[in-house]
């Protein structure tokens, strides 16, 4: 990816890596290379994995034991992903959008739609007893591949082939060797507009856009998650609402439609 394609700050507060296995380990190594090259820096690198013996944890333990470049700013958090984000994002919400503007999340290709889970849990705490669920999209997104998940998440992709984990989605697709003429944030917004024209009121979308930041690592901002929460709170404050939330890159994504019943 060329320099004009790079997005995001170069100085971060927290960077949260989801998973400490093979993918998370790769992201940690790439982030450290980026830092060594002066491409970015951070205050804390949090690697979240429920396995206390995950690859990143073992590497940190070995480095500490051998005094071989152990990085005190890398913290392995042994926690279930969902439980971690319920606590971490609640804390971020308490500090406010401006305070977390430099914090970011590195998603895992294998994770469930953790951000929609947090938004649903947040809405249920805000409005106890109110009907809140994930609803089917009831319509096709304009992508060549899509599949509903068992938990209500709708998975979408512009690729009908298997993409490498280190693809940074450059302007010229490495697989087709042609210009990348697609971007899921635009497509998701078009889906919502089409639904509205057909008479279905969908609020949002709240798009958490994972973009390439440095050395093959993509992230989205913690502040964007808080803005999505604010959108849900505003849309459903006095009426029933459906809010589309998407955690997406240019090429792949997970979509969830939060359906909130009218308040009593």
N, C-alpha and C positions, 0 to 999 in steps of 0.2 A: 504494500500500500504506500502510495506516495505521501509526502509530508502534508499536502493540503487536505488529505483524507483523515488525518489524525484529529481526534476530538477530545475535549475535556481538559481539565487543568493539568499542570505538571507537578503541582504540590498538593498532596492529599493529606487529610487527617487520618481517618480509618480507611483501609481497604479490607473488605471482608471477602475471603475466598470460600466458596461453598464446596466443601469436600477436600479431604487431605489424601486422597488416593492418587491414582495415576494422572488424572486430569488436574487435580489441585496441585500435585507436586510439579507438574509441568508449568502451571501458571506461576507458582512461587519462584521457580528457577528463572523464568522469563522476566518476572518483575525485578528480581535481583540483578539480572543482566541489564535491564533498562536503567535501574538506579545507578549501577556502576558506570554506565555510559552517560549519565547526567540527563537522561530522558525524563525521569520523574523521581519523586521522593515521597515519603509518607511518614506519619508519626507512629502508626500502629498497623501491622499486618496481621489480621485475625484469620486463622484457618479453622473452619468449623467442621468437625467430623465426630460422629458418635463413637468411633473406634479409637480407643486410647493408643492403639498400636498401628495407626494408619501410617502410610509412607512418610508423610511430612513429619509426624511426631517422632518416628524412628530416626529420621535424618537429623532432626533437631537434638535428640538425645545423644546421638553419636557425635555431633559437632560439639556439644557441651562437654561430653566426657573426654574428648580428644583435644579440647580447646582449639578447634579447627574452624574458626570463623563463625562461631555461634552468634546469631543476631538477636539481641535482646528485644528488638522491636517486632519480632515474629512471635505471636502468641497462638498456640494450638488450643482451641476451645473444644473440649470433649463434651459434645451436646448434640442432641437431636436437632436437625435443621429447623423444624417447625417451632420447637420450643425456644431455640435460640432467637429466631427472628421475632417471636411474640414478645420476648423481653427486650431485645436490642432495639427494635423499631418503636416500641412503646417509649423507651428512653429517648430515642431520637425525636419522637413527637413531642415529648415534654420539653426538649430544648428548643425546638422550632426549626423551620426550614433554613433560616439564615445561618444558624449555628452548625448545621450539618452539610452546608453547601460544598464542602471539600471532601465529603465521605462518599465512598462508592462500593458497589457489590460486584464481584466477579461470579457470574452464575456457572453452574455445572451443566453440561449437556444432558446429564442423567437425572436432574432434579425434577420433582413435581412442580406445579405452579405455586411456588411458595408465597409469592407476593399476593396472589388472589386469596390464598388461605389466610394470610394475615389481615387482609381487608375485610373478609367475611367475619373473622373473629373480632376484629375491631368494631365492626358494625353491630355485632350481637352484644358486645359490652356496652355500646352506646345506646342501643335500643333493646333492652332485655324483654323477652316475650314477643317480640315482633317477628313475623315470618321473613326469614332471610335465607336464601339458598342460591346455588349455582344452577342456572337454567340453560337449556339447549339453545344453540344459536338459531336453529330453525331456518337455515339458509346457507348457501355455499359461499365461501370467500373466494375471490377471483385469484386462485393459485392452482398450480397443477397437481399438488398433493395436499391432502388434508385428511384428518382422522379424529373422530371424537374419542376421548378417553373415558374410562369407567367412572372417573370422579367428576365428570362434567366439563373438564378442560377440552378445548378444541385445538388440536395441533395442526399447524400449517407450515408449508414450505414451498419455496419456488424451485427446489431441487427435486428431481426424480432420480437422482443418483446419490451415492454416498460421498459426502464432503469430508475432507480431512479436518482433524481437530484444530489444526493451526491455520486454517484459511481465515484471512482477515477481510474477506468480502471486498476485494478491490474493485475499482471502477471497470476493470476488464476481468470477466469471470475466468478463472484458471481452467475450468472444465469445458465451457463452450468456446473459449478463446474469443468471445465477442464481448461487446460492451454490456455491462450489467444494467439493463434497462428497467429494473424492478427495485422496489424498496417496500418492505412490509408496513412501516408506519403509514405511508401514503395509501396502501391498499386497505389497511384496517379502517382508516378514516373514510375512504370511499364506501366501504361496506356499511358503515353507520349511516352515511348520507343516503345511500340507496334504501336502507331500511326505513328511514324517516320519510322518504318520498312515497314509500309503499304504505305509510300510515302507522308504522311501529315506532314509538318514541323510545329511542335508546340514547342515554346520556353518555357523554364522553366523546371519543374513547380516551381513557387514561392509558397512554402509551409509555411503557418503560423501555426505552430504546437502548439496547446494548450495542455500544459502538467501540471500535478499535481505539485503544488509548496508547499502547506502546508495546513493541516486541511481541505482537501476536496475542495480546491479552485484551479482551473486551470487558466493558463494565457499563453499568447504569448507575445513576446517582441515587443516594438515599433520599435526597430532597424530592426527587421525582415520585418516590413511593409515598412520601408525606403529602404531596400535591394530589395524588390519586385518592388518598384517604379523605382529603378536604373536599374533593369533587363528590365522592360518595355521600359525605355528610351534608353537603349543600343540596345535592339533587334529591335526596330522600328525606329531607328535614320535615316536609309537610305533605308529602304525597307518596304514592307508590312509584317506584323507579326501577329501571333496568340500566345498569352501568357496565359498559364493556371495558375490560381491563386486558391489556396485552403486554406480555414481556417478550420482546421481539428484537431480532437483529434485522439487517436488510433482507436476509434470505429465509430465516427460520423463526418460528415463534409458538407461543402458547397463549391462547385466548380464553378468557372466562367471562361469562355474562352474569353479573351479580343481580339477582332479582330480589327486591325489597318490597314487602307488602305495605299497604297504606297504614299509617299510624292509627291507633284507636282514637 
